[in-house]
């Protein structure tokens, strides 16, 4: 069977990240993980980052969530490739998990 020209999984993930962050920018619900545990999850600040980006504040967007836009770009690039393997999914998951750990360390200076 012929594979499609693009892989839908990373494209849909990138779209979901952007739409979720855009919705949070207007709604500002707060992070349930942070309110329950006090820890910042990898998605914390995504709504504020999207709001800052919509206002033209790129450094502010990076401050609020340094992973959001590189992750979306990575997922879009991966989606345009013809193959998306479980190895790629594992690598992206490890990057997100590592960022979640990094942003809760005392020396991490961004939000």
Secondary structure, 3 states (H helix, E strand, C coil): CCCCCCCHHHHHHHHHHHHHHHHHHHHCCCCHHHHHHCCCCCCCCHHHHHHHHHCCCHHHHHHHCCCHHHHHHHHHHHHHCCCCCHHHHHHHHHHHHHHHHHCCCCCCCCC
